[in-house]
């Protein structure tokens, strides 16, 4: 996979404050896509799950998954950019084969990439960091890598689609691109790989749905 410097990406400072993530672009402090989605999501299922297994256990599972996801992303980023990397910790030992599964199965159709761990923003509205912007099967594509404890049904992962749609809109607006495709690549802890692709009318639909969530977020902020 070769690097194509077609787009000149800009960097930004990222801040976390009481569960809210913002990106600093000069005079603009923009809410992250993940924050917008978290603040406008129905938390009923998550609350029920925490009540069922206990808040302490739920927090432990969440923290472990988060650390494993961070490590998996680090393996993938360094593979894509060609930088040597290893993590010999217990978390790294779990994450390495998950990253390798995505490399072996998911990344093979990619001929070149434009950016890895790219900060993208839509001026005045939102910002975020996407895992990979690339040419996948001859289509400009945004990819998000996810790890999971078990396989996902498509109905469970609306926010994953919305996340990519938001990044695609921002990328097109700022860089004059035409992001045709979004791909969610998931690997479970038992190394089951899933891939969800969307483009065309489905991509447009998810973009519209994100804008609805964005309006909801700003409505809540005003309230």
C-alpha positions as CSV (number, residue, x, y, z in Angstrom):
1,X,0.0,0.0,0.0
2,X,1.6,3.3,-1.1
3,X,1.0,6.8,0.2
4,X,-0.6,9.3,-2.1
5,X,-0.3,12.9,-0.9
6,X,-3.3,14.0,-2.9
7,X,-4.8,15.8,0.2
8,X,-2.9,18.1,2.5
9,X,-4.3,17.4,5.9
10,X,-4.2,19.8,8.8
11,X,-3.7,18.9,12.4
12,X,-5.6,20.1,15.4
13,X,-5.5,20.1,19.2
14,X,-7.9,17.7,20.8
15,X,-9.4,18.2,24.3
16,X,-11.4,16.1,26.7
17,X,-13.6,17.6,29.4
18,X,-16.2,15.6,31.4
19,X,-16.8,13.2,28.6
20,X,-17.0,15.9,25.9
21,X,-14.3,15.9,23.2
22,X,-13.6,19.1,21.2
23,X,-11.1,20.0,18.5
24,X,-9.4,23.3,18.3
25,X,-9.1,24.9,14.8
26,X,-7.7,28.4,15.4
27,X,-10.7,30.4,16.7
28,X,-13.1,27.5,16.4
29,X,-13.6,24.8,19.1
30,X,-15.7,22.1,17.4
31,X,-17.5,19.2,19.0
32,X,-16.3,15.8,18.0
33,X,-18.5,13.5,15.9
34,X,-18.4,10.9,18.7
35,X,-19.5,13.5,21.2
36,X,-22.4,14.6,19.0
37,X,-23.5,11.0,18.6
38,X,-23.1,10.1,22.3
39,X,-25.1,13.1,23.4
40,X,-28.0,12.4,21.0
41,X,-28.2,8.6,21.4
42,X,-30.9,6.6,23.2
43,X,-29.0,5.3,26.2
44,X,-31.7,2.9,27.2
45,X,-30.0,-0.3,26.1
46,X,-26.7,0.7,27.7
47,X,-28.4,1.6,31.0
48,X,-30.3,-1.8,31.0
49,X,-27.0,-3.6,30.3
50,X,-25.2,-1.8,33.2
51,X,-28.1,-2.5,35.6
52,X,-28.1,-6.2,34.5
53,X,-24.4,-7.0,35.1
54,X,-23.6,-4.3,37.6
55,X,-22.0,-0.9,37.0
56,X,-18.6,-1.9,38.3
57,X,-18.3,-4.9,36.0
58,X,-19.7,-2.9,33.1
59,X,-17.1,-0.2,33.6
60,X,-14.3,-2.8,33.7
61,X,-15.5,-4.4,30.4
62,X,-15.7,-0.9,28.8
63,X,-12.2,0.1,30.0
64,X,-10.7,-3.2,28.8
65,X,-12.3,-2.9,25.4
66,X,-11.2,0.7,25.1
67,X,-7.6,-0.2,25.8
68,X,-7.7,-3.2,23.5
69,X,-9.2,-1.0,20.7
70,X,-6.5,1.7,21.2
71,X,-3.8,-1.0,20.9
72,X,-5.4,-2.6,17.8
73,X,-5.6,0.8,16.1
74,X,-1.9,1.5,16.9
75,X,-0.9,-1.8,15.3
76,X,-3.0,-1.0,12.2
77,X,-1.7,2.6,11.9
78,X,1.9,1.5,12.1
79,X,1.3,-1.2,9.6
80,X,-0.3,1.2,7.1
81,X,2.4,3.8,7.5
82,X,5.2,1.3,7.5
83,X,6.5,2.0,11.0
84,X,7.8,-0.8,13.1
85,X,5.8,-1.4,16.3
86,X,5.0,-4.0,18.9
87,X,3.1,-4.1,22.2
88,X,4.1,-7.0,24.5
89,X,1.6,-6.1,27.2
90,X,-1.4,-8.4,27.9
91,X,-3.6,-5.9,26.0
92,X,-1.2,-5.9,23.1
93,X,-1.1,-9.7,23.0
94,X,-4.9,-9.6,22.6
95,X,-5.0,-6.8,20.1
96,X,-2.2,-7.9,17.7
97,X,-4.0,-10.9,16.1
98,X,-7.1,-8.8,15.8
99,X,-5.2,-6.2,13.9
100,X,-3.5,-8.9,11.8
101,X,-6.9,-10.3,10.8
102,X,-8.0,-6.9,9.5
103,X,-4.7,-6.5,7.7
104,X,-5.0,-10.0,6.1
105,X,-8.6,-9.8,5.1
106,X,-9.8,-6.2,5.1
107,X,-6.9,-4.2,3.7
108,X,-6.1,-6.3,0.6
109,X,-8.3,-4.3,-1.8
110,X,-6.5,-1.0,-0.9
111,X,-4.0,0.1,-3.5
112,X,-3.1,3.4,-1.9
113,X,-3.9,5.6,1.0
114,X,-4.2,9.4,1.5
115,X,-4.1,9.5,5.3
116,X,-4.1,7.4,8.4
117,X,-5.6,8.7,11.7
118,X,-6.6,11.9,9.9
119,X,-8.2,14.8,11.7
120,X,-11.2,16.1,9.6
121,X,-13.4,19.0,10.3
122,X,-16.5,20.7,8.9
123,X,-15.9,24.4,9.6
124,X,-18.3,25.8,12.2
125,X,-20.0,22.4,12.8
126,X,-17.9,19.4,13.9
127,X,-14.6,17.6,13.7
128,X,-13.2,14.1,14.3
129,X,-10.4,11.7,13.6
130,X,-11.0,8.9,11.0
131,X,-8.9,5.8,10.8
132,X,-8.1,5.7,7.1
133,X,-8.8,7.6,3.9
134,X,-7.8,5.5,0.9
135,X,-8.5,4.1,-2.6
136,X,-10.4,0.8,-2.1
137,X,-11.4,-1.1,-5.2
138,X,-10.8,2.1,-7.2
139,X,-13.2,4.2,-5.0
140,X,-12.2,7.0,-2.6
141,X,-13.2,5.5,0.7
142,X,-13.2,6.3,4.4
143,X,-12.7,3.3,6.7
144,X,-13.2,2.9,10.4
145,X,-11.7,0.0,12.4
146,X,-13.6,-1.4,15.3
147,X,-13.0,-4.2,17.8
148,X,-15.8,-6.1,19.6
149,X,-16.4,-8.7,22.1
150,X,-18.9,-10.4,19.8
151,X,-20.2,-10.2,16.2
152,X,-22.5,-7.3,15.4
153,X,-25.8,-7.1,13.6
154,X,-26.1,-4.2,11.2
155,X,-29.1,-2.9,13.2
156,X,-26.9,-2.4,16.3
157,X,-24.3,-0.1,14.7
158,X,-26.1,2.9,13.3
159,X,-23.6,5.2,14.9
160,X,-20.7,3.6,13.1
161,X,-22.4,4.4,9.8
162,X,-23.2,7.9,10.9
163,X,-19.6,8.5,12.0
164,X,-18.2,7.7,8.6
165,X,-20.9,9.7,6.8
166,X,-20.0,12.7,8.9
167,X,-16.3,12.4,8.0
168,X,-17.2,11.9,4.3
169,X,-19.2,15.1,4.3
170,X,-16.5,17.1,6.0
171,X,-13.8,15.7,3.8
172,X,-15.7,16.5,0.6
173,X,-16.5,20.0,1.8
174,X,-12.9,20.9,2.9
175,X,-10.9,19.1,0.3
176,X,-13.3,19.1,-2.7
177,X,-13.2,15.3,-2.8
178,X,-15.8,12.8,-3.7
179,X,-15.8,10.1,-1.0
180,X,-17.9,7.4,-2.7
181,X,-17.7,4.6,-0.1
182,X,-17.6,4.0,3.6
183,X,-16.4,0.7,5.2
184,X,-16.7,-0.5,8.8
185,X,-14.2,-3.2,9.5
186,X,-14.8,-5.1,12.8
187,X,-12.8,-7.9,14.4
188,X,-14.0,-9.7,17.5
189,X,-11.8,-11.0,20.3
190,X,-12.1,-14.5,18.8
191,X,-10.9,-13.2,15.5
192,X,-14.2,-13.1,13.6
193,X,-14.0,-10.5,10.9
194,X,-17.0,-8.5,9.7
195,X,-17.2,-5.8,7.0
196,X,-20.0,-3.4,6.3
197,X,-19.8,-1.3,3.1
198,X,-22.1,1.4,2.0
199,X,-22.1,3.9,-1.0
200,X,-24.5,5.7,-3.4
201,X,-28.0,6.3,-2.1
202,X,-27.2,4.5,1.2
203,X,-24.3,6.9,1.8
204,X,-26.6,9.9,1.1
205,X,-29.1,8.5,3.5
206,X,-26.6,8.2,6.3
207,X,-25.3,11.7,5.7
208,X,-28.9,13.1,6.0
209,X,-29.4,11.1,9.2
210,X,-26.2,12.5,10.7
211,X,-27.4,16.1,9.9
212,X,-30.5,15.3,11.9
213,X,-28.4,14.2,14.9
214,X,-26.3,17.3,14.5
215,X,-29.4,19.5,14.6
216,X,-30.6,17.5,17.7
217,X,-27.3,18.1,19.4
218,X,-27.4,21.8,18.9
219,X,-31.0,21.9,19.9
220,X,-30.0,20.2,23.2
221,X,-27.2,22.6,23.7
222,X,-29.5,25.6,23.3
223,X,-32.0,24.1,25.7
